[in-house]
């Protein structure tokens, strides 16, 4: 699965945010099920940042968000993300796509 967080960050905060985002990525990367990820900055709007990650499955990603180290080192930074859906299924040729349904346990 693919996870994309986008952030609007004032230019004056860019360098400190870059360090915070890298710390968040490292905390998530240490979790089971993490496949890879990158930190990026938009080439046209330097105040727009992105953290993109690949996970084995949605369960691995959601368990990672619950880990103590991620709560300590990443959640404050992730909470600055632009409010929009962040988790995507990968669309492979011929693959059956998930049906539209809530993924939380009520």
Secondary structure, DSSP 8 states (H G I E B T S, - for coil): -EEEEEEE--GGGHHHHHHHHHHHHHHHHTSTTEEEEEEEE-SS-TTEEEEEEEES-HHHHHHHHHSHHHHHHTHHHHTTS-SS--EE----TT-----S---S--
